[in-house]
Each structure stands twice: as structure tokens, then as C-alpha cells.
Amino acid sequence: MDQGKELARLEQFVDKLLTNYNVLKKECDGLQKRLQDREKENKQLLEQVDGLRSDKSDMHSRVTGLIGKIEEWEKSQSRKNDNGTSAKSASAGNGSGETMSIFS
């Protein structure tokens, strides 16, 4: 009878091991799925960040170009005023004969 009890204990132990294994396996599968989902989300976010960086770079270039055009326009207006071709419009601006910047 002693062998029967030991065998029953062994069966219970093996059943408990298999049950725990199945629980852990299911948990592991769930964690692997979550990891895959997070990696996919991470990849999407990195692509979004790259796109935003590219947009920022494009906007910076465009704004820099616009500022350059405005500065050139101001220089050309200043040259016109210095040559006396637009003295009337210059004196109408601020009374001093200087060109007013749109930024001042």
C-alpha cells in the first residue's frame, strides 16, 4: 500500500506541475503577444517621429527662405530710398527718411 500512496502523491505532483506549466505557458504567450504589440507600436511611433522631424526640417527651410526674401526686400527698399527714387514714400513712413522694417 505504501507504493500506492507514493504513486498517488507522484501523480498529484505531476498534475500540479502540468497545471502550473500550462498557466505559465499561457502567461508567457500573453506576454509575448504584448511584447509584439509594443514593438509594433514603438515602430509606428518612431516612424511618426521621423515624419515630424522631416516636417520640422522642411518648415525650418521654408521659414528661413521667407526671412531671406523679406530681408532682401528690405535691402532693396533701403537702396531705393538711398538713391532718392522713393523719397516721397520714405518720408511718408516715419518722417525721418528711413525705411521701416516690418519687424520693428
DOVEX-772711 format. One record per residue (C-alpha): residue number from 1; residue in one letter; z, y, x negated. Coordinates in nm, 4 decimals, padded with zeros to 6 digits, always signed. Example, Ala and Ser with C-alpha at 12.3 -4.5 7.8 and 13.67 -1.06 7.14 Angstrom:
BEGIN
+-----+----+----------+----------+----------+
:   i : aa :       pz :       py :       px :
+-----+----+----------+----------+----------+
:   1 :  A : +00.7800 : -00.4500 : -01.2300 :
:   2 :  S : +00.7140 : -00.1060 : -01.3670 :
+-----+----+----------+----------+----------+
This chain:
BEGIN
+-----+----+----------+----------+----------+
:   i : aa :       pz :       py :       px :
+-----+----+----------+----------+----------+
:   1 :  M : +00.0000 : +00.0000 : +00.0000 :
:   2 :  D : +00.0644 : +00.2349 : -00.2863 :
:   3 :  Q : -00.3015 : +00.2240 : -00.3764 :
:   4 :  G : -00.3946 : +00.3117 : -00.0176 :
:   5 :  K : -00.1723 : +00.6208 : -00.0254 :
:   6 :  E : -00.3125 : +00.7285 : -00.3589 :
:   7 :  L : -00.6654 : +00.6749 : -00.2331 :
:   8 :  A : -00.5910 : +00.8809 : +00.0803 :
:   9 :  R : -00.4459 : +01.1588 : -00.1388 :
:  10 :  L : -00.7542 : +01.1436 : -00.3585 :
:  11 :  E : -00.9805 : +01.1675 : -00.0519 :
:  12 :  Q : -00.7854 : +01.4695 : +00.0747 :
:  13 :  F : -00.8035 : +01.6313 : -00.2670 :
:  14 :  V : -01.1804 : +01.5717 : -00.2892 :
:  15 :  D : -01.2282 : +01.7051 : +00.0672 :
:  16 :  K : -01.0270 : +02.0141 : -00.0222 :
:  17 :  L : -01.2316 : +02.0631 : -00.3428 :
:  18 :  L : -01.5589 : +02.0305 : -00.1488 :
:  19 :  T : -01.4380 : +02.2715 : +00.1188 :
:  20 :  N : -01.3322 : +02.5251 : -00.1437 :
:  21 :  Y : -01.6611 : +02.4729 : -00.3266 :
:  22 :  N : -01.8594 : +02.5424 : -00.0086 :
:  23 :  V : -01.6543 : +02.8563 : +00.0618 :
:  24 :  L : -01.7060 : +02.9796 : -00.2928 :
:  25 :  K : -02.0764 : +02.8901 : -00.2836 :
:  26 :  K : -02.1199 : +03.0856 : +00.0395 :
:  27 :  E : -01.9315 : +03.3815 : -00.1110 :
:  28 :  C : -02.1436 : +03.3629 : -00.4259 :
:  29 :  D : -02.4649 : +03.3575 : -00.2219 :
:  30 :  G : -02.3447 : +03.6623 : -00.0283 :
:  31 :  L : -02.2592 : +03.8463 : -00.3486 :
:  32 :  Q : -02.5977 : +03.7635 : -00.4990 :
:  33 :  K : -02.7672 : +03.8977 : -00.1852 :
:  34 :  R : -02.5597 : +04.2171 : -00.2054 :
:  35 :  L : -02.6482 : +04.2499 : -00.5737 :
:  36 :  Q : -03.0201 : +04.2142 : -00.4971 :
:  37 :  D : -02.9883 : +04.4733 : -00.2198 :
:  38 :  R : -02.8069 : +04.7147 : -00.4552 :
:  39 :  E : -03.0652 : +04.6623 : -00.7279 :
:  40 :  K : -03.3428 : +04.7339 : -00.4794 :
:  41 :  E : -03.1606 : +05.0462 : -00.3568 :
:  42 :  N : -03.0983 : +05.1530 : -00.7168 :
:  43 :  K : -03.4674 : +05.1169 : -00.7977 :
:  44 :  Q : -03.5620 : +05.3242 : -00.4925 :
:  45 :  L : -03.3129 : +05.5952 : -00.5853 :
:  46 :  L : -03.4407 : +05.6053 : -00.9435 :
:  47 :  E : -03.7952 : +05.6462 : -00.8124 :
:  48 :  Q : -03.6736 : +05.9247 : -00.5838 :
:  49 :  V : -03.5002 : +06.0983 : -00.8765 :
:  50 :  D : -03.8181 : +06.0696 : -01.0854 :
:  51 :  G : -04.0166 : +06.2220 : -00.7995 :
:  52 :  L : -03.7698 : +06.5073 : -00.7641 :
:  53 :  R : -03.7803 : +06.5712 : -01.1389 :
:  54 :  S : -04.1579 : +06.5825 : -01.1232 :
:  55 :  D : -04.1441 : +06.8211 : -00.8256 :
:  56 :  K : -03.8941 : +07.0397 : -01.0121 :
:  57 :  S : -04.1180 : +07.0483 : -01.3174 :
:  58 :  D : -04.4202 : +07.1405 : -01.1047 :
:  59 :  M : -04.2272 : +07.4154 : -00.9271 :
:  60 :  H : -04.0980 : +07.5490 : -01.2576 :
:  61 :  S : -04.4524 : +07.5661 : -01.3932 :
:  62 :  R : -04.5811 : +07.7384 : -01.0810 :
:  63 :  V : -04.2971 : +07.9922 : -01.0701 :
:  64 :  T : -04.3397 : +08.0626 : -01.4414 :
:  65 :  G : -04.7102 : +08.1189 : -01.3788 :
:  66 :  L : -04.6365 : +08.3541 : -01.0903 :
:  67 :  I : -04.3891 : +08.5524 : -01.3003 :
:  68 :  G : -04.6503 : +08.5755 : -01.5740 :
:  69 :  K : -04.9055 : +08.7081 : -01.3264 :
:  70 :  I : -04.6578 : +08.9649 : -01.1957 :
:  71 :  E : -04.5758 : +09.0780 : -01.5490 :
:  72 :  E : -04.9460 : +09.1111 : -01.6295 :
:  73 :  W : -04.9997 : +09.3076 : -01.3099 :
:  74 :  E : -04.7102 : +09.5400 : -01.4008 :
:  75 :  K : -04.8553 : +09.5905 : -01.7510 :
:  76 :  S : -05.1967 : +09.6701 : -01.6070 :
:  77 :  Q : -05.0400 : +09.9210 : -01.3675 :
:  78 :  S : -04.8498 : +10.0758 : -01.6559 :
:  79 :  R : -05.1707 : +10.1045 : -01.8618 :
:  80 :  K : -05.3496 : +10.2671 : -01.5708 :
:  81 :  N : -05.0679 : +10.5182 : -01.5378 :
:  82 :  D : -05.0652 : +10.5846 : -01.9124 :
:  83 :  N : -05.4399 : +10.6551 : -01.9044 :
:  84 :  G : -05.3901 : +10.9054 : -01.6239 :
:  85 :  T : -05.6195 : +10.7221 : -01.3833 :
:  86 :  S : -05.3469 : +10.6712 : -01.1287 :
:  87 :  A : -05.1268 : +10.9733 : -01.1921 :
:  88 :  K : -05.1076 : +11.0534 : -00.8247 :
:  89 :  S : -04.9809 : +10.7045 : -00.7289 :
:  90 :  A : -04.7406 : +10.7021 : -01.0223 :
:  91 :  S : -04.5854 : +11.0343 : -00.9316 :
:  92 :  A : -04.5542 : +10.9264 : -00.5700 :
:  93 :  G : -04.3457 : +10.6251 : -00.6746 :
:  94 :  N : -04.0295 : +10.7756 : -00.8166 :
:  95 :  G : -04.1226 : +11.1253 : -00.9220 :
:  96 :  S : -04.0893 : +11.0524 : -01.2919 :
:  97 :  G : -04.4390 : +10.9281 : -01.3583 :
:  98 :  E : -04.3133 : +10.5781 : -01.4494 :
:  99 :  T : -04.4222 : +10.2599 : -01.2805 :
: 100 :  M : -04.1508 : +10.0967 : -01.0761 :
: 101 :  S : -04.1024 : +09.7260 : -01.1193 :
: 102 :  I : -04.0736 : +09.5167 : -00.8073 :
: 103 :  F : -03.7669 : +09.3594 : -00.9712 :
: 104 :  S : -03.5720 : +09.6812 : -01.0291 :
+-----+----+----------+----------+----------+
